[in-house]
Amino acid sequence: MTNAAQRTALYSEHLALGGRMTSFAGWELPLYYEATGATVEHRAVRERAGLFDIDHIGQITVSGPDADAFLNAVLTIDVLRIPVWHAHCGVMLYPDGGVVDDLFLYHLDDAWMVVVNAVNRAHDLHWLRTHAAGYRVVVDDISDATYMLALQGPKARDILDRLTNLDLTALPFHTCARGLVAGSPTLVGTTGYAGEYGYELYFPEEDAVRVWRAILAAGEPEGVLPAGLAARDSLRFEAALPLYGHEIGPDIDPITAGVGCFVQMNKGPFIGKDAVMHLKATGAPRRLVGLEMLEPAMPREGYPVLAEGRPIGKVTSGMKSPTLDRFLALALVPAEFSTVGARVEVEVRGKAKRAVVVALPFYTPAYRRK
């Protein structure tokens, strides 16, 4: 990897569509598109569908006779309980309980595929290969050969159904299948990062332009829009999905981050298990909470959270929610200030602004509604 920002195969497509490009995790990607803007793209995903170029995300396969045992030793989830053609969220931990990365794991018929954050791709590959010593496994980075798109929103199935030979009604949430999409051999996963039902698509890199254009054309009757990083961030924020380096990371364990559901203690040893067991037993001293501003103010990342004028924590992500039209934030605070209804302040440009702890998620994802 060079110091210059990398470009996906759709870079020219983004420019042609008026993409406002930005640098993210070493990649030059659309922040939003000039004709629409981040808020319109966000609402398209909530109400109809949006198409994201997410080829900066890494994909690593793990295969071999010891693949199950190896992954069970390095991941917090029990892979032995994940059937073939199913997917699951998980994390990899350092021995002290800090997070190496949060990830998605797909159980394929011939291997496992680990989908990792772009910023951690090289580190995760090294971490897995280092800990594979003694196991009969092959760890391969297939990111460069595999293209990744995300089609998210309530109309996503109607759109994709026009382009695939798969029976999408037979694919429940967090499963996957191989089929054709716009004539390209594709792994279709019913996964995503927007708080809506949708699909993540993995196919040969050389088919990127054709598949991208086919989806946009097929979704035109529903009003599908290409969507950039800004909408992706606001969508995941409303659903309180963690972003590595913000709500989760080397200094933020999964218990503190509120994703203890990704840690399954009733299995054998795994890296970081003792540290997490201790946190579960004693209670994490910090908690990730949701904040709602009680007066108009933008609570940006890094802003101090105060109690009676005294700094107690910091904002990890914050914005005015496009869906809820409220100033909201995710923040790390001491456990004693994490109760819903607790009153705090956020220091915004040197002034303390009143806020209250509210329940998470801010927006209930489609797959959590009854």
C-alpha positions as CSV (number, residue, x, y, z in Angstrom):
1,M,0.0,0.0,0.0
2,T,1.4,3.4,-0.9
3,N,0.8,6.8,0.7
4,A,-1.5,7.8,-2.2
5,A,-5.2,7.2,-1.7
6,Q,-6.4,4.0,-3.5
7,R,-9.3,4.2,-5.9
8,T,-12.0,1.6,-6.4
9,A,-13.0,0.3,-9.8
10,L,-16.0,2.6,-9.6
11,Y,-14.0,5.8,-9.1
12,S,-14.9,7.2,-12.6
13,E,-18.6,6.2,-12.1
14,H,-18.7,8.3,-8.9
15,L,-17.2,11.3,-10.6
16,A,-19.7,10.9,-13.5
17,L,-22.5,10.9,-10.9
18,G,-21.2,14.0,-9.2
19,G,-19.5,12.3,-6.3
20,R,-17.9,14.6,-3.8
21,M,-14.8,12.5,-3.1
22,T,-13.0,12.2,0.2
23,S,-10.2,10.2,1.7
24,F,-11.2,7.4,4.1
25,A,-8.9,4.6,5.4
26,G,-6.5,5.2,2.6
27,W,-9.2,5.2,-0.1
28,E,-10.7,7.9,-2.2
29,L,-14.5,7.4,-1.9
30,P,-17.7,9.4,-2.4
31,L,-18.8,11.4,0.7
32,Y,-22.0,12.2,-1.0
33,Y,-23.3,13.1,-4.5
34,E,-23.8,16.7,-5.6
35,A,-27.3,16.1,-7.1
36,T,-28.7,14.7,-3.8
37,G,-26.5,15.3,-0.7
38,A,-26.1,13.2,2.4
39,T,-29.5,13.8,3.9
40,V,-31.4,12.9,0.8
41,E,-29.3,9.7,0.4
42,H,-29.9,8.8,4.0
43,R,-33.6,9.1,3.6
44,A,-33.6,7.1,0.4
45,V,-32.1,4.2,2.4
46,R,-34.7,4.5,5.1
47,E,-37.6,4.9,2.7
48,R,-36.6,3.1,-0.5
49,A,-33.0,1.9,-1.2
50,G,-29.5,3.1,-1.5
51,L,-26.4,1.6,-3.2
52,F,-23.0,1.9,-1.6
53,D,-19.6,1.2,-3.0
54,I,-17.8,-0.4,-0.1
55,D,-15.0,-2.1,-1.9
56,H,-12.5,-0.6,0.6
57,I,-13.7,-3.2,3.2
58,G,-11.4,-6.3,3.4
59,Q,-12.3,-9.9,2.9
60,I,-10.2,-12.7,4.3
61,T,-10.9,-16.4,3.8
62,V,-9.9,-19.1,6.3
63,S,-10.0,-22.7,5.2
64,G,-8.4,-26.1,6.1
65,P,-9.2,-28.9,8.4
66,D,-8.6,-26.8,11.6
67,A,-10.5,-23.7,10.4
68,D,-13.3,-24.1,12.9
69,A,-11.0,-24.7,15.9
70,F,-8.8,-21.8,14.9
71,L,-11.6,-19.3,14.5
72,N,-13.1,-20.4,17.8
73,A,-9.8,-19.5,19.4
74,V,-9.4,-16.1,17.9
75,L,-13.0,-14.9,17.7
76,T,-15.5,-14.2,20.5
77,I,-18.4,-16.0,18.9
78,D,-18.9,-19.8,18.9
79,V,-18.3,-20.7,15.2
80,L,-19.4,-24.3,15.8
81,R,-22.9,-23.0,16.2
82,I,-23.0,-21.1,12.9
83,P,-24.5,-23.3,10.2
84,V,-23.3,-23.3,6.6
85,W,-24.7,-20.4,4.6
86,H,-25.2,-18.3,7.8
87,A,-23.4,-15.1,8.9
88,H,-22.7,-13.6,12.3
89,C,-21.2,-10.5,13.9
90,G,-18.1,-11.0,16.0
91,V,-15.0,-9.4,17.4
92,M,-11.3,-10.3,17.8
93,L,-9.7,-9.3,21.1
94,Y,-6.3,-8.5,22.4
95,P,-5.5,-10.4,25.6
96,D,-6.4,-7.4,27.7
97,G,-9.9,-7.3,26.2
98,G,-9.4,-4.4,23.8
99,V,-10.8,-4.9,20.3
100,V,-8.5,-5.9,17.4
101,D,-11.5,-5.5,15.1
102,D,-15.2,-6.0,14.8
103,L,-16.2,-8.1,11.8
104,F,-18.7,-10.2,10.0
105,L,-18.2,-13.9,9.6
106,Y,-19.7,-15.9,6.7
107,H,-19.8,-19.7,6.9
108,L,-19.4,-20.9,3.3
109,D,-19.5,-24.4,2.0
110,D,-15.8,-24.6,1.4
111,A,-14.3,-21.9,3.8
112,W,-15.1,-19.1,6.2
113,M,-15.0,-15.5,5.0
114,V,-14.0,-12.8,7.5
115,V,-15.1,-9.3,6.5
116,V,-13.0,-6.7,8.2
117,N,-12.7,-2.9,8.5
118,A,-10.7,-1.3,5.8
119,V,-8.4,0.5,8.2
120,N,-7.5,-2.8,9.8
121,R,-7.2,-5.0,6.8
122,A,-3.4,-5.5,6.9
123,H,-3.3,-5.7,10.7
124,D,-6.1,-8.3,10.8
125,L,-4.4,-10.4,8.1
126,H,-1.2,-10.3,10.1
127,W,-3.0,-11.1,13.4
128,L,-4.8,-14.1,11.9
129,R,-1.7,-15.5,10.2
130,T,0.4,-15.0,13.3
131,H,-2.1,-16.9,15.5
132,A,-2.6,-19.6,12.9
133,A,0.7,-21.2,13.9
134,G,0.0,-24.8,14.8
135,Y,-3.3,-25.0,13.0
136,R,-3.8,-26.6,9.7
137,V,-5.4,-23.6,8.0
138,V,-4.9,-21.3,5.1
139,V,-5.5,-17.6,5.6
140,D,-6.0,-15.7,2.3
141,D,-6.6,-12.0,1.6
142,I,-9.1,-12.0,-1.3
143,S,-9.9,-8.3,-1.1
144,D,-8.3,-7.3,-4.3
145,A,-10.0,-9.9,-6.4
146,T,-13.4,-9.4,-4.7
147,Y,-15.7,-6.4,-5.2
148,M,-18.2,-5.4,-2.5
149,L,-21.4,-3.4,-2.9
150,A,-24.2,-2.9,-0.4
151,L,-27.8,-2.5,-1.4
152,Q,-29.8,-1.4,1.6
153,G,-33.4,-0.3,2.3
154,P,-37.0,-1.6,2.3
155,K,-37.1,-1.8,-1.5
156,A,-33.7,-3.6,-1.8
157,R,-35.3,-7.1,-2.3
158,D,-37.6,-5.9,-5.1
159,I,-34.7,-4.4,-6.9
160,L,-32.3,-7.2,-6.5
161,D,-35.0,-9.8,-7.4
162,R,-35.0,-8.4,-11.0
163,L,-31.3,-9.2,-11.4
164,T,-30.7,-12.5,-9.7
165,N,-31.5,-16.2,-10.1
166,L,-31.7,-16.7,-6.3
167,D,-35.0,-17.0,-4.5
168,L,-34.5,-14.0,-2.2
169,T,-37.6,-14.9,-0.1
170,A,-35.7,-18.0,1.0
171,L,-32.8,-16.0,2.4
172,P,-33.6,-14.8,6.0
173,F,-31.6,-12.2,7.8
174,H,-27.9,-13.1,8.4
175,T,-27.7,-15.8,5.8
176,C,-26.0,-16.0,2.4
177,A,-26.0,-17.9,-0.9
178,R,-24.2,-18.0,-4.2
179,G,-25.9,-17.1,-7.4
180,L,-25.9,-14.7,-10.3
181,V,-26.4,-10.9,-10.0
182,A,-26.6,-9.1,-13.3
183,G,-24.9,-12.2,-14.8
184,S,-21.9,-12.1,-12.4
185,P,-21.2,-15.0,-9.9
186,T,-22.0,-13.4,-6.6
187,L,-22.1,-14.2,-2.9
188,V,-25.3,-12.5,-1.6
189,G,-25.4,-11.8,2.1
190,T,-28.5,-10.6,3.9
191,T,-26.3,-8.4,6.0
192,G,-25.6,-4.7,6.2
193,Y,-24.7,-1.6,8.3
194,A,-27.6,0.7,7.9
195,G,-30.3,-0.6,10.3
196,E,-32.4,-1.7,7.3
197,Y,-32.9,-5.0,5.6
198,G,-30.7,-5.3,2.5
199,Y,-27.8,-7.2,0.9
200,E,-24.1,-7.1,0.7
201,L,-22.7,-8.4,-2.6
202,Y,-19.4,-10.0,-3.3
203,F,-18.4,-10.7,-6.9
204,P,-15.4,-10.5,-9.3
205,E,-13.7,-7.1,-9.3
206,E,-13.8,-6.9,-13.1
207,D,-17.6,-6.9,-13.0
208,A,-17.9,-3.9,-10.8
209,V,-19.0,-1.3,-13.3
210,R,-21.6,-3.6,-15.0
211,V,-23.1,-4.7,-11.7
212,W,-23.2,-1.2,-10.3
213,R,-25.0,0.2,-13.4
214,A,-27.4,-2.7,-13.5
215,I,-28.5,-2.2,-9.9
216,L,-29.0,1.5,-10.4
217,A,-31.0,0.9,-13.6
218,A,-33.1,-1.9,-12.1
219,G,-33.9,0.3,-9.0
220,E,-34.9,3.4,-10.9
221,P,-38.7,2.7,-10.6
222,E,-38.2,2.6,-6.8
223,G,-36.0,5.7,-6.6
224,V,-32.8,3.9,-5.6
225,L,-29.9,6.3,-5.1
226,P,-26.1,5.9,-5.0
227,A,-25.1,6.8,-1.5
228,G,-21.8,7.9,0.0
229,L,-19.9,7.6,3.3
230,A,-21.8,10.4,5.0
231,A,-25.1,8.6,4.7
232,R,-23.5,5.3,5.6
233,D,-22.2,7.0,8.8
234,S,-25.5,8.7,9.8
235,L,-27.5,5.5,9.1
236,R,-25.3,3.3,11.3
237,F,-25.2,6.1,14.0
238,E,-29.0,6.2,14.3
239,A,-29.0,2.4,14.7
240,A,-26.2,2.7,17.3
241,L,-23.9,0.4,15.3
242,P,-20.3,0.8,16.4
243,L,-17.6,2.3,14.2
244,Y,-14.1,1.1,14.8
245,G,-11.9,3.8,16.3
246,H,-15.0,5.6,17.7
247,E,-17.2,3.3,19.7
248,I,-14.9,0.3,19.7
249,G,-11.2,-0.2,19.5
250,P,-8.0,-1.2,21.3
251,D,-8.9,0.9,24.3
252,I,-12.7,0.1,24.2
253,D,-13.7,-3.4,25.1
254,P,-16.9,-5.0,23.9
255,I,-18.6,-4.8,27.3
256,T,-17.9,-1.0,27.6
257,A,-19.1,-0.6,24.0
258,G,-22.4,-2.4,24.7
259,V,-21.8,-5.2,22.3
260,G,-21.4,-8.0,24.8
261,C,-23.9,-10.0,22.8
262,F,-21.0,-10.6,20.3
263,V,-19.0,-12.3,23.1
264,Q,-20.2,-15.9,23.8
265,M,-18.6,-17.0,27.1
266,N,-20.1,-20.5,27.1
267,K,-17.5,-21.9,24.7
268,G,-13.8,-22.9,25.0
269,P,-10.9,-20.5,25.4
270,F,-10.4,-17.6,23.1
271,I,-8.0,-14.6,23.1
272,G,-9.2,-12.0,25.6
273,K,-11.7,-14.3,27.4
274,D,-10.2,-13.9,30.9
275,A,-10.3,-10.1,30.6
276,V,-13.9,-10.0,29.4
277,M,-14.9,-12.5,32.1
278,H,-13.4,-10.1,34.7
279,L,-15.3,-7.1,33.2
280,K,-18.6,-9.1,33.2
281,A,-18.0,-10.0,36.9
282,T,-16.9,-6.6,38.1
283,G,-18.7,-4.3,35.7
284,A,-17.0,-2.1,33.2
285,P,-16.1,1.3,34.7
286,R,-17.2,3.1,31.5
287,R,-20.3,2.7,29.3
288,L,-21.3,3.8,25.9
289,V,-24.5,5.7,26.1
290,G,-26.8,7.7,23.9
291,L,-27.3,11.4,24.5
292,E,-30.0,13.8,23.4
293,M,-29.2,17.5,23.5
294,L,-31.8,19.4,25.5
295,E,-30.9,22.6,23.6
296,P,-29.8,23.1,20.0
297,A,-26.1,22.2,19.7
298,M,-24.0,19.9,17.5
299,P,-22.3,17.3,19.7
300,R,-19.3,16.4,17.6
301,E,-16.7,13.6,18.1
302,G,-14.2,14.3,20.8
303,Y,-16.3,17.0,22.6
304,P,-16.1,16.7,26.4
305,V,-19.1,15.3,28.4
306,L,-19.5,17.1,31.7
307,A,-21.2,16.6,35.0
308,E,-21.7,19.8,37.0
309,G,-19.0,21.4,34.9
310,R,-16.5,18.6,35.5
311,P,-15.2,16.5,32.5
312,I,-16.3,12.9,32.8
313,G,-16.2,11.5,29.3
314,K,-16.3,12.3,25.6
315,V,-18.5,12.1,22.6
316,T,-17.5,9.3,20.2
317,S,-20.0,10.2,17.4
318,G,-22.6,12.9,17.1
319,M,-24.8,14.7,14.7
320,K,-28.3,15.9,14.0
321,S,-30.3,12.8,13.1
322,P,-31.8,13.0,9.6
323,T,-34.5,10.6,10.5
324,L,-35.4,11.8,14.0
325,D,-34.5,15.5,13.6
326,R,-32.8,15.6,17.0
327,F,-29.3,16.5,18.1
328,L,-27.9,13.1,19.3
329,A,-24.6,11.6,20.4
330,L,-22.9,8.4,21.4
331,A,-20.5,9.0,24.3
332,L,-18.3,7.1,26.7
333,V,-19.1,8.1,30.4
334,P,-18.5,6.5,33.8
335,A,-20.9,3.7,34.6
336,E,-22.6,5.9,37.3
337,F,-23.7,8.3,34.7
338,S,-25.0,5.7,32.2
339,T,-28.6,5.4,33.5
340,V,-31.3,6.5,31.1
341,G,-32.5,9.9,32.3
342,A,-29.2,11.0,33.8
343,R,-28.5,14.7,33.2
344,V,-25.1,15.7,31.8
345,E,-23.7,18.5,29.6
346,V,-21.7,18.5,26.4
347,E,-19.1,21.2,25.9
348,V,-19.8,22.6,22.5
349,R,-17.3,25.3,21.4
350,G,-16.4,26.2,25.0
351,K,-20.0,26.3,26.3
352,A,-21.7,23.6,28.4
353,K,-24.9,22.5,26.7
354,R,-27.5,20.4,28.6
355,A,-28.1,16.8,27.5
356,V,-29.8,13.7,28.8
357,V,-28.9,10.0,28.6
358,V,-31.4,8.2,26.4
359,A,-32.0,4.5,25.4
360,L,-30.2,3.0,22.5
361,P,-30.6,2.5,19.6
362,F,-31.9,5.9,18.6
363,Y,-33.6,4.3,15.6
364,T,-35.0,0.8,15.9
365,P,-33.5,-1.3,13.0
366,A,-36.0,-3.0,10.7
367,Y,-34.7,-6.4,11.9
368,R,-35.4,-5.6,15.5
369,R,-39.0,-4.6,15.1
370,K,-41.8,-7.0,15.9
